[in-house]
Amino acid sequence: MTIDISRGELKSFIKEYLKKNYDYSNKRAKKLAGKLVDFIFRKKLFDPNKILEISNEFVNSNEDENGVITDVLRAVAKYISENSKYSKEQIETATNEVPKLRETQEESIVTIESLKHTDYETQTAICTDETPARIGRVVLSQRSWATPTYFPFWVIDDLNIHVEPGILVTVESDDDQDLKVVGIVEEIRAMSDVPDVMSEFYGWGYGNPEQNMSTHRPIIREAKARVVYRSDGRVEPVVRKYPVRFAERDEIIEAYSGGIPEKHRFLLGFTQDAHGNCVPIYADFNYIFGFNGAHVNISGASGLAAKTSYAIFLILSALAYSRKHPEEGIGIVAFNVKERDLLDILKFKERFRNLDEVIKYLEGADLNENIRRSAELWKATKDEGIDPFELLSEDNVMVFEPGIDFKFGFLDLLELGDWTPDILRMLFEKEDIDEKFEALLISLVEDNEFRESFDKLIEKLRNKLSEDRSSGGKWQQKQYITIGNVPHHVSTINKFLNRLKVSLQQLSLIISRDEPRCQNKRIPLYDLKPGSLFIINIEPLPDKGKRLVFLSVLKVLNKILEAKKEGNETVRIWGDDYETKDFPKRICVFVDELNKFVPAGKAYSAIKSPIIDIAARGRSIGLSLIGAQQMATQVDGEVLANISTQVVGRSHPVELKGGVYDWLGSLKERVMVLKHGEIIVNHAIHNAPVLLRFPIPLHRIP
C-alpha cells in the first residue's frame, strides 16, 4: 500500500491543525507533528485498517492530554481519505475506530525513544514511494569539519545504499530549527577501524582470501557534499549532526531553480531524485542568451563527451522557449564544422512518425543501457514542452552549403568588414601578415581604384608593377608603388599577389574571382525569424575558409542586433536596406572546435580579437555563443571568463589539471568516468555544479 501524501505535507497539516484547534505554539505543534509523522513513516504501514495498530502504540507511548492525539488521528484519517488512494470504506473504518484507541491495550509497545536504538539492519534506508529514509548523519569532528559551502556526513553500513559523487542529498533538522540543506556529493570514501594493511592481512586468516569471517566488521563511509541550497538563506556551516537522506524532486528544483522566475526557466537537462525519477534542472534564460549574461562552453573528449549532442539538446530547448515566449523569441545559427553532425538533423522524420513512437522503440529495442535510458529522458523532455517533431521542420530549419548557397566576391568581403581588412585578412595565414603586409591591406581597402573583383585587383596590381621609370637616362624598375597615397615596396606587393593566388585556389568553393559581389549567393541572415534554425556547412572548407565564413556571419548578426537595439527600423547590409522589425531579439550561434578560432595564450588567430569582443559585449545586444571543443584549456582565457554556463563531459585527467576546471572541485574524479549522455554543468546563478543527463538526438538513434 502506498500513500500519495509526502512527509512534509502530512507534517504541515498536523501542525496547522494543532495550532488552529488547540492553540498550540508553532514550536510545540511542530514537535508533536514531527513525532507522529516520523512514527508513521518509519513503520511504513499506511493501510487505514493498520493505522489502528500504529496509532495505538503511539497513543500509549505518549501522554495524550485531553484526548488531543486521539482527535488528531481522526483528522489524519480524514485527511488521508481526501488526498490518497485509499477507498472510502477503508477510511471510514479507520475513522470510526479512532475513539477506541485509548481503550485498547497492547503489551508490545514500541516507544519513540526505543526507535533511537534500533539496529542498522532494521533501519533499511531504501527509498519508498512515500519518502526517502535516512542514509546517515552530518559528522562534526576534529578531522571532519563543516564550512559554509561544504558539509561531511557518514553513511550507514548497508550495501543497498549507493552514494556516488554527483548525487543530491538533503540535510533536514530533527529539532525545532526547521532547516533544510541540499548538497551535491563531491567525495565519498570507505574505511574501517583496521589500522593498516598488515593488520588486515594477518586478521584475515593470515592472508587467506578463501576464508570467510564469522563476524562482519563495520565499514564506515564518509562523504563530503557541496552546499547547493540552504532554506534559511544563511551562509554558515551546519552545526548540528542532523540526519541526511536522498533529495526529493521539489527540494532539488527549489535548490537549483527556486530563484529563477517561472517565465525565465530554461531547461538544461535532468538529474534524479531519491526515487530515481527524472528531475528537470533549469537555467535563467537571460543569463544564457542575454541580456544579463551569455554564452555556453562545452568541453570533453571526442566521441565520449557527446558535445554536439548536448548542443542540439540546448538548441531544441531554446526553440521550445521561443515558441512558448514569442516576445522573447530567439533565432539559432549553427555551424557544421565536422562530419555530418548537424546536416542530418531532420533525418529522424524519415524513420519515425512522432515522439511516442520513438519512445516505444527505445523501450523495446535491443540497445545498450545508455541509449535505452533515453526513452525515459525523452518522456521527461516532452513533458517540458520539447518535441523535435514539432520544433524541427523544413519550414524553420534551413541548411546552407558552400558554393551552392553562399559565395563571396571581393566587394562582399570589404563591405562585410565595414571597409576594414577584418574579413579580407581571413584569406591569409598568420605567418603572412607582418606590419608591411597589414599596411598594404589597409591601403587596398581604402583606395577606390581597387573596388572591383579579385581578378581586376590582381590585374591592376600587376600593371603597376610592370610600369618602369626613367632615371639619368636609364630605365629602372620601381622600388615603391603608391596605393591609397601610401608607398609600398614591390616585394610586399609581390608577396601579397603570391599569397592571394594560393588562397583563391584553396577557397575556390566560396570565393568568386570575377564577380565583385555574389548577390544571388548570400546567406539570408536578415530573414532569420524567432524559432528558426539556420545550419551553415563549413566542413568542406580549410581552416581559413571556416574563419572567413564564421566571422562574416558574426559581423552581419552583430550589425542587425545593434540596429534593432538602437530602435532603427532598417539596417544596411551589402548595400541594401533590410527591416529589423521581425528579426529576433536574441541570436545564438553554435560552433564546434572553438579553440581553432580563439586559441589560448599568445597563439595567433586572425579571428581571435572579434570573437573576444563578442564574448565581452555580445550579451548586451542579445548575441550569444555556444562553443564546444575537446579541451577548454586551449581556449582563450578572456572568452572563458565571459562564459555564464560551463559544461564538461568525460575528459582526460591530464586535461582536468587545468585551472579552468577548478569550478568542479572534487567532482573532477566523476568527470573522468562520465557515461555517454552525462555532463556536469555549472550555471552562473547556481550555487554549485549539477550532474545532468540528456537524451540521444533522434537522428543518431541506431
JOVENRA-V62068 format. One record per residue. N is the residue number from 0. NEAR is the number of other ideal C-beta (glycine too) atoms within 12 Angstrom. Layout:
# JOVENRA-V62068
n={N:N}
near={NEAR:NEAR}
This chain:
# JOVENRA-V62068
n={0:1:2:3:4:5:6:7:8:9:10:11:12:13:14:15:16:17:18:19:20:21:22:23:24:25:26:27:28:29:30:31:32:33:34:35:36:37:38:39:40:41:42:43:44:45:46:47:48:49:50:51:52:53:54:55:56:57:58:59:60:61:62:63:64:65:66:67:68:69:70:71:72:73:74:75:76:77:78:79:80:81:82:83:84:85:86:87:88:89:90:91:92:93:94:95:96:97:98:99:100:101:102:103:104:105:106:107:108:109:110:111:112:113:114:115:116:117:118:119:120:121:122:123:124:125:126:127:128:129:130:131:132:133:134:135:136:137:138:139:140:141:142:143:144:145:146:147:148:149:150:151:152:153:154:155:156:157:158:159:160:161:162:163:164:165:166:167:168:169:170:171:172:173:174:175:176:177:178:179:180:181:182:183:184:185:186:187:188:189:190:191:192:193:194:195:196:197:198:199:200:201:202:203:204:205:206:207:208:209:210:211:212:213:214:215:216:217:218:219:220:221:222:223:224:225:226:227:228:229:230:231:232:233:234:235:236:237:238:239:240:241:242:243:244:245:246:247:248:249:250:251:252:253:254:255:256:257:258:259:260:261:262:263:264:265:266:267:268:269:270:271:272:273:274:275:276:277:278:279:280:281:282:283:284:285:286:287:288:289:290:291:292:293:294:295:296:297:298:299:300:301:302:303:304:305:306:307:308:309:310:311:312:313:314:315:316:317:318:319:320:321:322:323:324:325:326:327:328:329:330:331:332:333:334:335:336:337:338:339:340:341:342:343:344:345:346:347:348:349:350:351:352:353:354:355:356:357:358:359:360:361:362:363:364:365:366:367:368:369:370:371:372:373:374:375:376:377:378:379:380:381:382:383:384:385:386:387:388:389:390:391:392:393:394:395:396:397:398:399:400:401:402:403:404:405:406:407:408:409:410:411:412:413:414:415:416:417:418:419:420:421:422:423:424:425:426:427:428:429:430:431:432:433:434:435:436:437:438:439:440:441:442:443:444:445:446:447:448:449:450:451:452:453:454:455:456:457:458:459:460:461:462:463:464:465:466:467:468:469:470:471:472:473:474:475:476:477:478:479:480:481:482:483:484:485:486:487:488:489:490:491:492:493:494:495:496:497:498:499:500:501:502:503:504:505:506:507:508:509:510:511:512:513:514:515:516:517:518:519:520:521:522:523:524:525:526:527:528:529:530:531:532:533:534:535:536:537:538:539:540:541:542:543:544:545:546:547:548:549:550:551:552:553:554:555:556:557:558:559:560:561:562:563:564:565:566:567:568:569:570:571:572:573:574:575:576:577:578:579:580:581:582:583:584:585:586:587:588:589:590:591:592:593:594:595:596:597:598:599:600:601:602:603:604:605:606:607:608:609:610:611:612:613:614:615:616:617:618:619:620:621:622:623:624:625:626:627:628:629:630:631:632:633:634:635:636:637:638:639:640:641:642:643:644:645:646:647:648:649:650:651:652:653:654:655:656:657:658:659:660:661:662:663:664:665:666:667:668:669:670:671:672:673:674:675:676:677:678:679:680:681:682:683:684:685:686:687:688:689:690:691:692:693:694:695:696:697:698:699:700:701}
near={20:19:29:19:28:27:36:28:26:34:33:22:29:41:33:21:28:32:21:15:19:23:12:23:14:18:17:20:29:28:26:33:36:32:31:39:36:29:38:36:32:32:27:25:26:33:25:36:23:22:38:31:25:34:39:32:32:37:37:26:23:27:15:23:17:13:19:27:34:30:26:41:39:32:30:41:40:25:30:35:26:18:18:29:20:30:16:17:13:24:28:19:21:36:31:18:26:33:21:19:32:26:15:19:13:19:9:12:21:25:18:28:13:16:23:15:12:18:14:24:14:17:25:22:31:24:28:25:24:31:39:37:33:38:38:36:30:39:28:21:14:7:10:25:17:28:19:19:23:29:42:37:39:34:40:32:25:25:17:17:32:23:36:27:33:39:39:44:49:46:45:38:26:29:17:18:22:24:27:34:46:44:48:47:44:37:31:31:21:19:21:21:12:19:12:12:12:12:15:19:16:14:20:20:14:13:14:12:11:9:12:10:15:8:7:13:17:19:20:23:29:27:41:35:46:40:37:42:36:33:24:14:15:16:14:17:23:40:20:24:23:30:36:44:41:44:39:35:32:26:35:40:30:27:38:41:34:26:23:29:16:15:15:25:31:47:43:48:41:40:44:33:32:37:23:21:25:31:39:36:44:38:40:33:43:31:32:45:46:33:25:22:28:40:45:46:49:46:47:40:28:23:16:25:36:38:43:42:40:42:45:42:44:46:45:43:42:43:40:32:39:35:25:27:27:17:14:26:31:43:41:46:45:43:45:35:36:26:17:20:33:39:26:25:39:28:21:28:23:11:18:23:14:19:33:17:21:34:30:17:26:30:20:12:19:11:19:16:15:27:29:24:28:40:29:28:40:41:25:31:36:29:20:29:24:38:28:37:25:20:35:36:19:12:13:28:33:31:30:32:24:31:22:17:23:36:34:43:34:35:29:36:44:36:31:42:35:23:23:22:29:32:37:44:38:41:41:34:23:22:11:26:27:20:12:23:32:25:24:41:41:27:29:42:32:22:25:16:21:32:25:25:26:39:22:23:37:28:19:26:33:21:18:30:26:16:18:16:15:11:11:7:6:9:11:14:19:22:18:21:34:19:30:22:14:22:19:33:24:27:20:31:37:25:26:41:31:20:29:35:24:20:32:30:18:24:33:22:27:41:40:30:26:20:23:25:27:31:20:16:24:32:39:27:38:33:23:40:29:30:32:35:42:37:38:43:34:42:27:25:32:25:30:36:35:36:42:41:49:45:42:44:43:42:37:40:41:36:32:40:41:26:26:31:25:15:11:19:16:19:28:20:33:32:18:15:15:26:19:28:18:20:37:41:32:42:46:47:48:42:48:38:34:44:34:34:43:43:30:28:15:10:17:23:34:35:38:33:22:37:39:28:25:41:38:24:25:38:30:24:30:38:43:49:52:42:46:46:40:31:33:45:27:27:41:36:24:22:38:37:20:33:40:36:44:40:47:48:45:33:38:26:16:14:30:33:18:24:16:30:33:19:33:38:28:28:38:31:25:32:40:28:23:36:29:30:35:41:46:48:47:41:40:28:28:35:29:36:39:48:41:45:38:46:43:38:36:40:28:29:29:17}
